[in-house]
């Protein structure tokens, strides 16, 4: 069997076969949402969260909007990456010396393993929305690192390995509010502390109105034989407000600021009741993916209506073929 994904085998990836008669390249898990309202005593909603394989099972970092309305991060574990045991208290961050180093707020984490550490990137408060960065080995002790970028910025996503000897970080510079604009940029670092050589990767717009207002990087890029596969969200404006959908792009493997193919049409848009009705209606927001090189299976975790956590599935080769055959690069 041809292997398109480059990475470690994940035989226990959550999966559900494509429903009979489904003509879409991605399909939703029939058990969605996997996290509903009030999933733990301290949180009203858990969504826009990130998961990773860990010791033969799974671990995750979750955006939990607490009942005071404030967003923060919790950790959790799972046997199957569907049914989650989420800790009762928020993550207690420490600095490099082990001293408490709490966040004011924290949301929309991404999670990636690089050289033995699990790195968490999230939207942090540094006198305004900025990119937070931290690490853990065991999902028990969480160490905050220096903020990579100045405010205002969101949607920070690390690549899963160095490229040309540098760590790479995607982000979406913004303003201090609910940004009515946004493009995706790439920054590089020799040490995860000093960041620079910023490059524009993608602009919002094109023929697809679904991504006409702003875009932002989603889960950690997947390394494939065709390039880096990146899911990203796009936002359109309607008479009833913003609508969040998501598509995908293939970036050059050695120069990831170069877009090779980009979905003209969305892959997923709010349609189901748990995506169209909730705390913030009409949102599908991808934050994490799991994948298995041996079978080509991909599972994408996404937030729905800023209320629920849901999963969608795809086969990597079908997905890449679709992106190539329905591409608009601009």
C-alpha positions as CSV (number, residue, x, y, z in Angstrom):
1,X,0.0,0.0,0.0
2,X,1.3,3.5,-0.9
3,X,2.2,5.5,2.2
4,X,1.4,9.2,1.7
5,X,1.7,10.4,5.3
6,X,5.1,10.6,6.8
7,X,5.1,9.8,10.5
8,X,4.6,7.1,13.2
9,X,2.0,4.4,12.9
10,X,-1.2,5.0,14.9
11,X,-3.1,1.8,14.7
12,X,-5.7,2.9,17.4
13,X,-6.8,6.1,15.6
14,X,-10.5,6.8,16.2
15,X,-12.3,5.9,13.0
16,X,-15.7,5.4,11.4
17,X,-16.1,4.3,7.8
18,X,-17.7,6.7,5.3
19,X,-21.5,6.4,5.4
20,X,-23.1,4.7,2.4
21,X,-24.0,7.2,-0.3
22,X,-21.8,10.0,1.1
23,X,-20.1,11.8,-1.7
24,X,-18.1,14.2,0.4
25,X,-14.3,13.9,0.9
26,X,-14.8,14.4,4.7
27,X,-17.6,13.0,6.9
28,X,-18.7,13.6,10.4
29,X,-18.6,11.1,13.3
30,X,-22.1,9.8,13.9
31,X,-21.5,10.1,17.7
32,X,-20.9,13.9,17.5
33,X,-20.6,15.8,19.6
34,X,-18.1,13.9,21.8
35,X,-18.2,16.7,24.4
36,X,-21.5,18.4,25.2
37,X,-22.6,21.2,27.5
38,X,-21.3,21.2,31.1
39,X,-18.9,18.3,30.5
40,X,-17.1,18.8,33.9
41,X,-18.2,20.7,37.0
42,X,-16.0,23.7,36.4
43,X,-16.7,24.2,32.7
44,X,-19.8,25.1,30.8
45,X,-18.3,24.3,27.4
46,X,-15.2,22.5,26.0
47,X,-14.3,23.1,22.4
48,X,-11.4,24.2,20.1
49,X,-9.1,21.7,21.7
50,X,-6.1,19.6,20.9
51,X,-5.2,15.9,21.3
52,X,-2.1,13.7,20.7
53,X,-1.0,10.0,21.0
54,X,0.6,9.4,24.4
55,X,1.9,6.1,25.9
56,X,-0.2,4.0,23.6
57,X,-3.3,6.0,24.5
58,X,-4.2,9.7,24.1
59,X,-3.8,12.9,26.0
60,X,-5.2,16.4,25.3
61,X,-5.2,20.0,26.2
62,X,-8.7,21.5,26.2
63,X,-10.2,24.9,25.9
64,X,-12.7,25.1,28.7
65,X,-14.9,28.1,29.2
66,X,-15.6,28.2,32.9
67,X,-18.8,29.2,34.5
68,X,-17.5,32.7,35.2
69,X,-17.2,33.0,31.4
70,X,-13.4,33.0,31.3
71,X,-11.5,30.6,29.0
72,X,-8.6,28.5,30.3
73,X,-6.9,25.3,29.6
74,X,-7.5,21.8,31.2
75,X,-5.7,18.5,30.5
76,X,-7.2,15.1,29.9
77,X,-6.6,11.5,28.9
78,X,-8.5,8.9,26.9
79,X,-8.3,5.3,25.9
80,X,-9.8,5.8,22.5
81,X,-9.6,9.6,21.8
82,X,-13.4,9.8,21.9
83,X,-14.3,9.3,25.5
84,X,-12.3,11.8,27.6
85,X,-11.4,12.0,31.3
86,X,-10.7,15.7,31.8
87,X,-9.1,16.9,35.0
88,X,-11.2,18.8,37.5
89,X,-8.9,21.8,37.7
90,X,-7.2,24.1,35.1
91,X,-3.6,23.5,34.2
92,X,-1.3,25.0,36.8
93,X,1.5,26.5,34.8
94,X,5.0,27.0,36.2
95,X,8.0,28.8,35.0
96,X,11.4,27.3,34.1
97,X,12.3,27.3,37.8
98,X,9.1,25.6,38.9
99,X,7.4,28.7,40.3
100,X,3.8,29.4,39.6
101,X,3.3,31.3,36.3
102,X,-0.5,31.5,35.8
103,X,-2.3,32.8,32.7
104,X,-4.9,35.5,32.7
105,X,-6.9,33.6,30.1
106,X,-6.0,30.9,27.6
107,X,-7.8,29.4,24.6
108,X,-7.7,27.5,21.3
109,X,-4.6,25.3,22.0
110,X,-2.6,23.3,19.5
111,X,-0.5,20.4,20.6
112,X,2.5,18.8,19.0
113,X,5.3,16.4,20.0
114,X,8.9,17.5,19.0
115,X,12.0,15.7,20.3
116,X,10.4,14.2,23.4
117,X,8.4,17.2,24.5
118,X,4.8,18.0,23.9
119,X,4.5,21.7,23.0
120,X,1.3,23.6,23.6
121,X,0.6,26.8,21.6
122,X,-2.5,28.9,22.6
123,X,-4.0,32.3,22.5
124,X,-2.6,34.1,25.6
125,X,-2.9,37.5,27.3
126,X,0.2,39.7,27.0
127,X,-1.4,43.1,27.3
128,X,-3.8,41.8,24.6
129,X,-4.2,38.7,22.6
130,X,-0.9,37.0,21.9
131,X,0.6,33.6,21.3
132,X,1.4,31.5,24.4
133,X,3.9,28.7,24.3
134,X,4.5,25.9,26.8
135,X,5.7,22.3,27.1
136,X,5.1,19.1,29.1
137,X,6.5,15.6,29.0
138,X,3.9,13.9,31.2
139,X,0.7,16.0,31.1
140,X,1.2,16.6,34.8
141,X,3.8,19.4,34.9
142,X,3.3,22.2,32.4
143,X,6.1,24.8,31.9
144,X,5.4,28.2,30.3
145,X,8.0,29.4,27.9
146,X,8.5,33.0,26.5
147,X,5.8,34.3,24.3
148,X,7.0,33.9,20.7
149,X,5.3,36.9,19.2
150,X,4.0,40.4,20.3
151,X,0.3,41.2,20.5
152,X,-1.9,41.2,18.7
153,X,-1.9,37.7,17.3
154,X,-3.9,34.4,17.4
155,X,-3.9,30.9,15.9
156,X,-0.3,29.9,16.6
157,X,0.6,26.5,15.2
158,X,4.0,24.8,15.4
159,X,5.3,22.4,12.7
160,X,6.0,18.9,14.0
161,X,9.7,19.1,13.1
162,X,12.4,21.6,12.1
163,X,12.6,22.6,8.5
164,X,16.0,23.7,7.2
165,X,17.3,23.6,10.8
166,X,14.6,26.0,12.1
167,X,11.4,25.6,14.2
168,X,8.4,27.0,12.3
169,X,5.3,28.7,13.6
170,X,2.2,29.8,11.8
171,X,0.1,32.7,13.2
172,X,-2.6,35.2,12.3
173,X,-1.7,38.8,13.2
174,X,-4.9,40.6,14.4
175,X,-6.1,43.4,16.5
176,X,-7.5,43.6,20.1
177,X,-11.1,42.8,19.1
178,X,-13.0,40.2,17.2
179,X,-10.8,40.7,14.2
180,X,-12.6,41.6,10.9
181,X,-9.4,40.7,8.9
182,X,-6.6,38.2,9.0
183,X,-4.0,36.4,6.9
184,X,-1.6,33.5,7.8
185,X,2.1,34.2,8.4
186,X,5.1,32.0,9.0
187,X,7.9,32.7,11.5
188,X,11.1,30.8,12.3
189,X,13.3,30.2,15.3
190,X,16.6,28.5,16.1
191,X,15.6,27.8,19.7
192,X,11.8,28.3,20.3
193,X,12.7,31.6,22.0
194,X,13.9,34.0,19.3
195,X,11.6,34.4,16.4
196,X,11.9,36.2,13.1
197,X,12.1,36.1,9.3
198,X,8.4,36.4,9.1
199,X,6.7,35.6,5.8
200,X,3.2,35.9,4.4
201,X,1.8,32.4,3.5
202,X,-1.8,32.9,2.6
203,X,-4.3,35.8,2.3
204,X,-8.1,35.7,2.8
205,X,-10.3,36.2,-0.2
206,X,-10.3,34.6,-3.6
207,X,-13.4,33.1,-5.3
208,X,-14.5,31.4,-2.0
209,X,-16.6,33.8,0.0
210,X,-16.4,31.3,2.8
211,X,-12.9,32.5,3.5
212,X,-13.4,36.1,2.4
213,X,-13.1,37.9,5.7
214,X,-10.2,36.1,7.5
215,X,-8.4,32.8,7.7
216,X,-6.3,31.1,10.4
217,X,-4.2,27.9,10.7
218,X,-5.9,24.9,12.2
219,X,-4.3,21.7,13.4
220,X,-0.6,20.9,13.3
221,X,0.5,20.4,9.6
222,X,0.7,16.8,8.4
223,X,3.9,15.8,6.6
224,X,3.1,14.0,3.4
225,X,4.9,13.0,0.2
226,X,3.0,15.8,-1.5
227,X,4.0,18.5,0.9
228,X,2.6,19.8,4.2
229,X,-1.1,19.3,4.5
230,X,-2.7,22.1,6.6
231,X,-6.3,22.4,7.6
232,X,-7.4,26.0,8.1
233,X,-10.5,27.9,9.0
234,X,-12.1,30.6,6.8
235,X,-14.7,33.2,7.8
236,X,-17.4,34.9,5.9
237,X,-19.8,37.6,6.9
238,X,-23.6,37.2,6.6
239,X,-26.5,39.4,7.7
240,X,-26.5,37.3,10.9
241,X,-22.8,37.6,11.6
242,X,-19.6,35.5,11.0
243,X,-19.7,32.0,9.7
244,X,-16.7,29.7,10.3
245,X,-15.9,26.9,7.8
246,X,-12.7,25.0,7.1
247,X,-10.7,23.9,4.1
248,X,-7.1,22.7,3.5
249,X,-3.9,23.7,1.7
250,X,-0.8,21.9,0.6
251,X,2.5,23.8,1.4
252,X,5.9,23.1,-0.1
253,X,7.8,20.7,2.1
254,X,11.1,22.7,2.2
255,X,9.6,26.2,1.8
256,X,6.3,26.1,3.7
257,X,5.5,29.7,2.9
258,X,4.9,28.6,-0.7
259,X,1.3,27.4,-1.3
260,X,1.1,24.6,-3.9
261,X,-2.7,23.8,-3.8
262,X,-5.5,25.4,-1.8
263,X,-9.2,24.4,-1.6
264,X,-11.5,26.7,-3.6
265,X,-14.5,25.3,-1.8
266,X,-14.8,24.5,1.9
267,X,-14.4,20.9,3.2
268,X,-16.8,21.4,6.1
269,X,-19.3,24.2,6.9
270,X,-21.8,24.5,9.7
271,X,-24.8,22.3,8.9
272,X,-25.6,20.1,11.8
273,X,-27.6,21.4,14.8
274,X,-24.5,21.2,17.1
275,X,-22.6,23.4,14.6
276,X,-25.4,25.9,13.8
277,X,-26.9,26.4,17.3
278,X,-24.8,27.1,20.5
279,X,-23.0,29.8,22.4
280,X,-21.7,31.2,19.1
281,X,-23.7,29.8,16.2
282,X,-22.4,28.7,12.8
283,X,-18.9,27.7,13.7
284,X,-16.7,24.7,12.7
285,X,-13.2,25.4,13.9
286,X,-10.5,22.7,13.4
287,X,-7.8,22.6,16.1
288,X,-6.3,19.1,16.0
289,X,-5.7,16.0,13.9
290,X,-4.7,12.4,14.4
291,X,-3.5,10.3,11.4
292,X,-2.2,6.9,10.6
293,X,0.4,6.5,7.8
294,X,-0.4,2.7,7.4
295,X,-4.1,3.2,6.5
296,X,-4.1,6.8,5.4
297,X,-6.8,7.6,7.9
298,X,-7.1,11.2,9.2
299,X,-9.4,12.3,12.1
300,X,-9.9,16.1,12.5
301,X,-11.1,17.5,15.9
302,X,-13.1,20.7,15.6
303,X,-15.0,23.0,17.8
304,X,-18.7,23.4,17.0
305,X,-20.7,26.5,17.7
306,X,-18.1,27.5,20.5
307,X,-19.9,24.9,22.6
308,X,-19.1,21.3,21.5
309,X,-16.2,19.1,20.4
310,X,-16.7,17.0,17.3
311,X,-14.7,14.8,14.9
312,X,-14.6,14.5,11.1
313,X,-12.8,11.8,9.1
314,X,-11.0,11.5,5.7
315,X,-8.6,9.4,3.8
316,X,-5.4,11.2,3.0
317,X,-5.2,10.3,-0.7
318,X,-8.8,11.2,-1.4
319,X,-8.3,14.5,0.4
320,X,-5.1,15.4,-1.5
321,X,-6.7,14.5,-4.8
322,X,-9.7,16.6,-4.0
323,X,-7.5,19.6,-3.0
324,X,-5.5,19.3,-6.2
325,X,-8.5,19.0,-8.4
326,X,-10.4,21.8,-6.7
327,X,-7.6,24.3,-6.1
328,X,-7.4,28.0,-6.3
329,X,-4.1,29.6,-5.3
330,X,-4.0,33.4,-5.0
